[in-house]
Amino acid sequence: MDKPISSVITIDDHPLYRKGVADLLDMDPQLQIIGEAANGEQGLELIQRLHPDLILLDLNMIGMDGIETLKRIKEQDPDARVIMLTVSDNEADVIAALRTGADGYLLKDMEPEDTLLYLHQAAAGKLVISDRLTELLAYALRTEGHHPSDMAQAGLTEREEQILTLVSQGLSNKMIARKLDITEGTVKVHVKHILKKLNLRSRVEAAVWMVNHSQESGR
């Protein structure tokens, strides 16, 4: 059976790059560009009108920047799936985007086939982040401090640990709910508690914390 087509809009103030993304997605029958915006305001209007499955958002834009646009998108539609697609691998930019609610952070200098692979994963509801940024995030978490050093110190319940494991595999709340046969609302409450116990502000940070813990404990 054919996979469903995922609709995509791009928000980027570089016309040449928007064209590059459109040309790339034209090569993939499962991803379809349905709109392009040159700035945040246009992007918000397009999202409201077209309800895309996936939003590709640049970070550094003239006028309303990517973080402010992301904040406005999430206020308008908390379930909108927004992937930052940018040249910036600056630690502060990555953390700011993820803490504002980005569902992924990809770099523009990735190989085209890798970009498409990540976008398919994002369209399926998974968190996506460029490989080299995972290491950057892990380092940032270690140097920030004030986080539990292991699972026992975190004081997670068995269910919370189970959900954190699935979050670390990149699953969305909807996918976790389906897998565990519980409501999406219940998953959201658990994720909120997990973030509080780990002293983190985004699920991507929680995923990185879990991966680090698993590696260190040899699990």
MOTA-V646019 format. One record per backbone hydrogen bond with DSSP energy under -0.5 kcal/mol. CO is the residue of the C=O (numbers start at 1). NH is the residue of the N-H. E is the energy in kcal/mol with one decimal. If there is no record, write none. Layout:
BEGIN
co/nh/e
CO/NH/E
CO/NH/E
END
This chain:
BEGIN
co/nh/e
6/32/-2.6
7/53/-1.0
7/54/-1.9
8/34/-3.0
8/35/-0.9
9/56/-2.8
10/12/-0.5
10/37/-2.7
11/58/-2.6
13/15/-0.7
14/18/-2.2
15/19/-2.2
16/20/-2.0
17/21/-2.5
18/22/-2.4
19/23/-2.8
20/24/-2.1
21/25/-2.8
22/26/-1.8
23/27/-0.6
24/27/-1.1
25/28/-1.6
27/29/-0.6
28/31/-1.3
30/6/-3.4
32/8/-2.9
35/10/-1.6
37/12/-2.4
39/43/-2.1
40/44/-2.5
41/45/-1.8
42/46/-2.5
43/47/-2.6
44/48/-2.0
45/49/-1.7
46/50/-3.4
47/51/-2.2
54/9/-1.9
55/57/-0.6
55/83/-3.3
56/11/-3.0
57/85/-2.5
59/61/-1.0
59/66/-3.4
63/65/-0.6
64/40/-0.5
65/69/-2.4
66/70/-2.8
67/71/-2.4
68/72/-2.3
69/73/-2.6
70/74/-2.6
71/75/-1.8
72/76/-2.1
73/77/-2.9
77/80/-2.1
80/82/-0.8
81/55/-2.4
81/83/-0.5
82/84/-0.5
82/103/-2.9
82/104/-0.6
83/57/-2.6
84/106/-3.4
86/108/-2.4
90/94/-2.5
91/95/-2.5
92/96/-2.4
93/97/-2.4
94/98/-2.3
95/99/-2.5
96/100/-1.1
97/102/-2.3
98/101/-0.8
103/128/-1.3
104/84/-2.3
105/130/-2.3
106/86/-2.2
107/110/-1.4
111/114/-0.5
111/115/-2.2
112/116/-2.3
113/117/-2.0
114/118/-2.5
115/119/-2.4
116/120/-2.1
117/121/-1.9
118/122/-2.7
119/123/-2.5
120/124/-1.4
121/126/-2.4
122/125/-1.7
128/105/-1.9
130/133/-1.5
130/134/-0.9
131/134/-1.0
131/135/-0.9
132/136/-1.0
133/137/-2.6
134/138/-2.3
135/139/-2.3
136/140/-2.3
137/141/-2.5
138/142/-2.0
139/143/-2.5
140/144/-1.8
141/145/-1.3
150/154/-1.7
151/155/-1.3
151/156/-0.9
157/161/-2.6
158/162/-2.1
159/163/-2.5
160/164/-2.7
161/165/-2.1
162/166/-1.5
163/167/-2.5
164/168/-2.5
165/169/-0.7
166/171/-2.0
167/170/-2.0
170/127/-1.6
172/176/-2.4
173/177/-2.7
174/178/-2.0
175/179/-2.2
176/180/-2.6
177/181/-1.0
177/182/-2.0
183/187/-1.7
184/188/-2.3
185/189/-1.9
186/190/-2.2
187/191/-2.8
188/192/-2.2
189/193/-2.1
190/194/-2.7
191/195/-2.6
192/196/-1.8
193/197/-2.5
194/198/-2.2
195/199/-0.7
195/200/-2.6
196/199/-0.6
202/206/-1.8
203/207/-2.4
204/208/-2.4
205/209/-2.7
206/210/-2.4
207/211/-2.4
208/212/-2.5
209/213/-2.5
210/214/-2.7
211/215/-2.2
212/216/-2.6
213/217/-2.4
214/218/-0.5
214/219/-1.8
215/218/-0.6
END
